[in-house]
Amino acid sequence: MIKGILLHQGESNTGDSLWPAKVKVVYDRLLADLHLNAASVPLLAGEVVGADQQGKCASMNRIIATLPQTIPTAHVISSEGCSAGPDHLHFDAAGYRELGTRYGKEMLSLMGIHL
């Protein structure tokens, strides 16, 4: 049973203002191909390494933040405070764990489970 779809933006198209529309195409196709209802299968999209961690692609987070305007069932998962690796493109292990925890908490909340 599919309860949600997780998405994490890569760095290859940072600054692409058409990104939300491109994500919508993929999301809509997934829903159609899998015969899912958007109202019951939200999209959770995580931010990239943030400016607070000197993220090289942190400017993309402004675009990611607009995703719910294009996909009403989208929820943006903050990366603020998630520690980065030395390349400032990727999270380190602790950063990934924290971001994963945030994805999980948001999904549980959407399912009506509050910790």
SULBELKA-V684088 format. One line per field, one symbol per residue. ss: DSSP state (H for helix, E for strand, L for the rest). Layout:
# SULBELKA-V684088
ss->???
This chain:
# SULBELKA-V684088
ss->LLLEEEEELLLLLLLLLLHHHHHHHHHHHHHHHLLLLHHHLEEEEELLLLHHHLLLLLLHHHHHLLHHHHLLLEEEELLLLLLELLLLLLELHHHHHHHHHHHHHHHHHHLLLLL
